[in-house]
Amino acid sequence: MDRGQLRSTRPVRPVVDDATLVELPEFRDPRGGLVAIDFAEALPFAPVRAFAVYEVPQGVTRADHANLSTDEALICLSGSCTVLLRDGRRDRREVLDDARRGLVVPAGLWVVCRDFSDGAVLLVLASSPFDPSDQVTDFDAYRGLVGASGHP
């Protein structure tokens, strides 16, 4: 894979600070809470795919790859998990533990989801259909792709 495969409109060299936390509006009444995701207002992309990650055994990681052209929004609807973002030089950790807050991850960043609590449900909204050729699953190959000079 060459650097041209990062088919995003963003700079070829994504950095962990490009990921943003978004607050989602909550509506509460005696019946409980409701979190609304207005795609046009809350997210910088229009989702075309959604999936949920759940019943993850203790000690197991999910994702552990970079999407070349797919943006994602991660929202932990129940429980909690830790998201590790890597750009080949720096790492950033975010704990998702509130359904009113999501993490928008632009294409080109390495993502590892781990430390899932019992009962955790992670909702992922993606900007494109699943395509295995859009993913880099070897971190050393990823570092070469983004031009990293050393392990963070």
Phi, psi and omega in degrees: 000139177249172183300335179296345181283350173279085191275038182262163175278349178281170177305151181299328184259088179291152176234157185300333180289348177289340176284139184231144173272135178239139176269132180253137183292139178247140175239124185235139172209184183302342180277350180126198183253155176221128176252128182252140176242102176273103187304323183291334183255323189274333187238147179276010178213160177265113180297140174239355180212145176223145173210159181240140176249126184207169181052041179280122180297151177307136176084356182267140175254153176237169184068259181058051179198173172240137171271133182282325183224004183256123172276152178221153170239128181249128181225120178274104185286333181211143180070212182208161171205162177254135176248123176258122177254138180225142177241010180097342178234322182233155175244152175218137179245138175229132174264124176259114184215021183211121182295350179270006182223132179237161178245117178267121183247114179287156176306145175102351178262144175282134183232132173231127176253129184207182178055045178289131175283164174300134178080007180293139175229115180255118177267132177238125175253129185240148183277354180210162177297159179296133177213108183302334179285352177275357184247142169254124185248002177246118186295324178296320177295321178298313180301321177294324181294319182268359175081026179288142183262347180197163179291134181297000000 
